């Protein structure tokens, strides 16, 4: 009878080895908001957002490990008029985010920032004076993973929000995508 290593421990060892040898040089973790860090009771209204857990504590612990932490989020409620006046900056500051970029446009606006385009990622990396390839994007949709892959950033799909329904399509298009049950699972994987 042979001893087996539990999968979660094996996964952590693999990612630790990748990061230690420089193959996975991550300096910043950029999270999507809706479906990744929490849920919206009504997607038309950003003020109905409820975090899954203590986001500020998770961000602080990631920062203690040496990572910059931020958000890149599509917020079409702004373009539609139902999100105007919501103070995203106060929310993101309360989490301790180092950076945040918001796309206020709707699909039909044709902007360059709305995910799956990579304008939000590019802007965040530029402001932080790092390369997009030194970022990891964590989200619950194929568009989050596409955004990361467009610029060579690492990507993680969370199985919250739309993650479970998007997993098959994400892995078909990007089989190397890291899949997490929840965003806070990163604490177990990152050195």
Secondary structure, DSSP 8 states (H G I E B T S, - for coil): ------HHHHHHHHHHHHHHTTTT---EEEE-SBTTTEEESSTT-GGGEEESS-HHHHHHHHHHTT-EEEEEEE-HHHHHTSSTT--HHHHHHHHT-SEEEEE---GGG--SSSTTSSHHHHHHHHHHTS-GGGEEEEESSHHHHHHHHHTT-EEEEESSTTHHHHHHHHHHH-TT-EEESSGGGHHHH--
